[in-house]
Amino acid sequence: MLTDGLLEAGVGRVIEADSASAVEDILRAGSVGHLALLSLAFGTSSNRLIQGLRDASWARVIALAPTADIRPVLGAIESGACGVLRGRPGAEAEIPDLARELSARELEVLELVADGRTNKRIAEELSLSALTVKSHLARISRKLGTGDRSHLVAIAMRAGILA
């Protein structure tokens, strides 16, 4: 879909790479272009790939951020990205795949957060320590890319893991 739009806009040559290894293959082949759009969804490889594209003389490298998390955006800029395009808040792309991989206990904690419970109250209801609840919330936050309780709940609801 993006390729079609670029071709219609007059971009003469479009090379697609749907994985970090495909980008590495492009770099190994010595292909160079005027514009590279690189997804930050490639995870920890993204910054290395951005640097590689810049080192290979790609004129512009724009990072595509699928989440609202600022850390990958900062990493992309530090690695040489000319800019970053972020999905609009609430877009389907903002729902991390990891949201579907929360443990049963993490889901229990998140459901109680959605019900407006405090960490202390969640700990009492689940017979846990408040520190354990805090630890669960930290893991949930890492998986979902935000530490804001209401945003955690919103992401989980959009992902269909909370009703």
C-alpha positions as CSV (number, residue, x, y, z in Angstrom):
1,M,0.0,0.0,0.0
2,L,2.8,2.5,0.9
3,T,4.7,1.3,-2.2
4,D,1.8,2.1,-4.5
5,G,1.4,5.5,-3.0
6,L,5.1,6.3,-3.4
7,L,5.1,5.1,-7.0
8,E,2.0,7.2,-7.8
9,A,3.8,10.2,-6.2
10,G,6.6,9.9,-8.7
11,V,9.2,8.0,-6.7
12,G,11.0,6.0,-9.4
13,R,12.4,3.1,-7.5
14,V,11.0,1.5,-4.3
15,I,12.8,-1.2,-2.5
16,E,10.7,-3.0,0.1
17,A,12.1,-4.7,3.2
18,D,9.7,-6.2,5.7
19,S,12.2,-7.3,8.3
20,A,15.5,-6.3,9.8
21,S,17.3,-9.0,7.9
22,A,15.8,-7.8,4.6
23,V,17.3,-4.3,5.3
24,E,20.6,-5.9,6.1
25,D,20.4,-7.7,2.7
26,I,19.9,-4.3,1.0
27,L,22.9,-2.9,2.8
28,R,25.1,-5.9,1.9
29,A,24.0,-5.5,-1.8
30,G,25.2,-1.9,-1.7
31,S,21.8,-0.5,-2.8
32,V,21.6,3.2,-2.1
33,G,18.6,5.5,-2.4
34,H,17.3,9.0,-1.6
35,L,14.8,8.0,1.1
36,A,14.6,5.1,3.5
37,L,11.5,4.6,5.6
38,L,12.4,2.2,8.5
39,S,10.0,0.8,11.1
40,L,11.0,1.1,14.7
41,A,9.0,-2.1,15.1
42,F,12.2,-3.9,14.1
43,G,13.1,-3.4,17.8
44,T,16.7,-3.3,19.0
45,S,17.9,-3.7,15.4
46,S,16.3,-0.4,14.3
47,N,19.0,2.0,15.5
48,R,21.8,-0.2,14.1
49,L,20.0,-0.3,10.7
50,I,19.4,3.5,10.7
51,Q,23.1,4.0,11.3
52,G,23.9,1.5,8.6
53,L,21.7,3.2,6.0
54,R,23.2,6.6,6.9
55,D,26.8,5.2,6.6
56,A,25.8,3.7,3.2
57,S,25.0,7.2,2.0
58,W,21.2,7.0,2.0
59,A,20.3,10.7,1.8
60,R,17.3,10.5,4.1
61,V,16.3,8.0,6.7
62,I,12.8,8.5,8.3
63,A,11.9,6.3,11.2
64,L,8.3,5.1,11.5
65,A,7.2,4.7,15.1
66,P,4.3,2.4,15.7
67,T,3.8,3.3,19.4
68,A,3.7,6.5,21.5
69,D,6.8,5.4,23.4
70,I,9.4,8.2,23.2
71,R,12.5,6.0,23.9
72,P,12.6,4.4,20.4
73,V,12.1,7.9,18.8
74,L,15.0,9.3,20.7
75,G,17.2,6.3,19.8
76,A,16.3,6.7,16.1
77,I,17.3,10.4,16.2
78,E,20.5,9.6,18.0
79,S,21.3,7.0,15.3
80,G,20.9,9.5,12.5
81,A,17.3,9.4,11.4
82,C,16.3,12.7,9.7
83,G,12.9,12.5,11.2
84,V,10.3,10.3,12.8
85,L,6.7,9.7,11.9
86,R,4.5,8.5,14.7
87,G,1.1,6.8,14.3
88,R,-1.8,8.9,15.6
89,P,-2.8,8.1,19.2
90,G,-5.3,5.3,19.3
91,A,-4.4,4.0,15.9
92,E,-4.4,0.2,15.5
93,A,-0.6,0.3,15.0
94,E,-0.4,1.6,18.6
95,I,-1.5,-1.7,20.0
96,P,1.6,-3.6,20.9
97,D,1.6,-7.3,20.0
98,L,2.9,-7.9,23.5
99,A,-0.5,-6.7,24.9
100,R,-1.8,-10.1,23.8
101,E,1.1,-11.8,25.7
102,L,0.4,-10.6,29.2
103,S,0.5,-13.4,31.9
104,A,-2.7,-14.4,33.7
105,R,-1.5,-12.5,36.8
106,E,-0.6,-9.4,34.8
107,L,-4.1,-9.5,33.3
108,E,-5.6,-9.8,36.9
109,V,-3.6,-6.8,38.0
110,L,-4.6,-4.8,34.9
111,E,-8.3,-5.6,35.3
112,L,-8.1,-4.3,38.9
113,V,-6.3,-1.2,37.6
114,A,-9.2,-0.7,35.1
115,D,-11.6,-1.0,38.1
116,G,-9.8,2.0,39.7
117,R,-8.0,0.0,42.5
118,T,-4.8,1.4,44.1
119,N,-1.7,-0.8,44.2
120,K,-2.4,-1.4,47.9
121,R,-5.9,-2.5,47.3
122,I,-4.8,-4.8,44.4
123,A,-2.2,-6.3,46.7
124,E,-4.9,-7.0,49.3
125,E,-7.4,-8.5,46.8
126,L,-4.8,-10.8,45.2
127,S,-2.9,-11.7,48.4
128,L,0.3,-10.1,47.1
129,S,2.7,-7.5,48.5
130,A,2.4,-4.0,47.2
131,L,5.9,-4.3,45.9
132,T,4.9,-7.4,43.8
133,V,1.9,-5.4,42.4
134,K,4.3,-2.6,41.5
135,S,6.6,-5.2,39.8
136,H,3.7,-6.6,37.8
137,L,2.8,-3.0,36.7
138,A,6.3,-2.3,35.6
139,R,6.4,-5.5,33.4
140,I,3.0,-4.5,32.0
141,S,4.2,-1.0,31.3
142,R,7.3,-2.3,29.5
143,K,5.2,-4.7,27.4
144,L,2.6,-2.0,26.5
145,G,5.1,0.9,26.1
146,T,3.6,3.3,28.6
147,G,3.6,3.8,32.4
148,D,0.4,5.8,32.5
149,R,-2.3,3.6,34.2
150,S,-5.2,5.0,32.0
151,H,-3.2,4.5,28.9
152,L,-2.4,0.9,29.9
153,V,-6.1,0.2,30.3
154,A,-6.9,1.9,27.0
155,I,-4.3,-0.1,25.1
156,A,-5.6,-3.4,26.7
157,M,-9.2,-2.6,25.8
158,R,-8.2,-1.8,22.1
159,A,-6.3,-5.0,22.0
160,G,-9.4,-6.9,23.1
161,I,-7.8,-8.3,26.3
162,L,-10.0,-6.3,28.6
163,A,-13.7,-5.8,28.2
